[in-house]
Amino acid sequence: MTDTVFVYVTYISTTPEKLWEALTSSDFTEKYFFGSSIQSDWKEGSSITYSRNGQVTDHGIILKCELQRILSFTWNYVLDKTPREHPSQVTFELKPMDSTVKLTLKHENLLPSDLVDKDDTFQGFNNGWPAILSNLKSLLETGNTLPPISI
């Protein structure tokens, strides 16, 4: 069986330091990630959780954490009851390019059902991640997130 992979690349006018802070600090994630707070000690082998309204929504184990360069962890969505051999894996890679940072998100070990072929939803990693990362980009470049979208 072939694992499904979702890759999303964006270029953000920011510094690696500020982007790293945005990826790892609840002060930022709550603004651009559908109200999610993030918690970890950012050490390989440690847990990472995303929570909304005090309830854990997603969790995993940090696989790689190189300050301002790469962050990789397993991903488990609490409400997902799909049988899986292995959890999926998210990797954020930051590459400085003058006054811009190239951010590559790779979400691996996905099942075909993790992707939703509809353009009027945030369901599916292929619809959720672009919305989240577009909001992150807007926040870092303008100080404001995108206006709420009704779909």
N, C-alpha and C positions, 0 to 999 in steps of 0.2 A: 504494500500500500504506500502511496506517495503522500507525504504530508503537504498540506496546503500552507502557503506563506503569504502574508500581506506585508507589503513594503510601502512606506510613504516618506517622501523627501520634501523638505521645505527649507527655505533660506530665510534667516531671521536677522534683522539689523540689530544686533546686540553683542554682548561679550560672552565668552564661554562661562565666566563666573556667574553672570546674571541668569543665563539659561539654566545652568546647573541648579542654582537656587530655586528657579521656577519649577524645575522638575522634582525637587526634593523637599520643598517647604509648603506646609499647609496654607501659609499666608498667600501663596500663589495658587496652589491647586484648587482651593475652594472657589477661586474666582473664575478659572477657565475650564475646570474638569467637572462640570455638572454639580458643583457644590461639594466635591469629594475632598476630605482631608487625607493626608498621607502620614504614615508613621513607620519609622525604621531607625536603626542606629547606623545604617549604611555600611555594614561590614559583610563580607562574603560569608554565606551560611546563615545569616540572620533573616528574620522574618520581615516582610513588608506588608502593610495593609492600607487599603483605601476604605474610608468610611463615609457614610452620609447619614445625617441625623443621628449620630451615635451608634449606628449599626454597620458592621463590616460588610462591605459589598464585594470586595475582591481581595485576594491575599496570595502570597507566594513566598519564595525563598530567594534571597539575592545570590546570584551565581557569579557576577563580576561587577566590581565597583571601582572604577579608576576615575578619581576626582576630575571633573570637567572634561572627561573624554568618553567614557562608556559606562552605561548602567544596564545590567541585564538581570532579569529575574523570572521565575516561573509565575504563571498567572492562573488563578483559579477564581472563577465567578461563582459566588455563593449560590445563586439560584439555578445554576446550570446543573441539570441532572443527567446530562448526556454521558454514557459510559466512555471513558478515555483510558488508553493505556498509559499515557503520560500527560502531565499538565502542559498547557501551551507555554510559550516563552516569549517575553517582550525584551527587546534590546533598543536602547536609545544610544546613538553614536553622534558625538559632537565633533565637528571639524571646523576650526577657525579658518576664515578666508578674509583677511584684511579686517574690515569693520563689520563683517557678516559672519554668522555661524551656520554651517550646513548641518541640519538636524535630520538624521535618518532614523526612522522607526521601523523595526522589523518585528513582526509578530509571527512566530513559527509554531509548528506542531498543531496547526489548526485542522479542524475537520471541515469538509465542505459545508456543513450546516452552520458553521460559524460566520459565514459570509451570506449576506442577504442581498439579493438582486432586485432592489427597489431603490428609487431615488427620493422617496418621500418619508424616510425614516432615519433614525439614528441607530436602529437595531443592526446588528452585525458589525464585526470589527472593521469592515471596509467602509461603513458609514459613520461609525462612532469616532474612530481615530481621526479622520480628516476634520470633523467638527471640533474635536478637542484641540488638535494642533493648530487649526486656524485661529481658534480663540486665544491660544497661547501666543501665537505670533502677533495678533492684534494687541494683546495686553502688553507685551514687551516693547512693541514699536510705538504704541500710541498712549499707553497708560490706561486704556479702556478695553474691555472685552467687546465682542460683537453683541448687537442687540439680540434679545431672545427671539427665537424663530418658532413659529407655530407650524407643526407639520402633522 
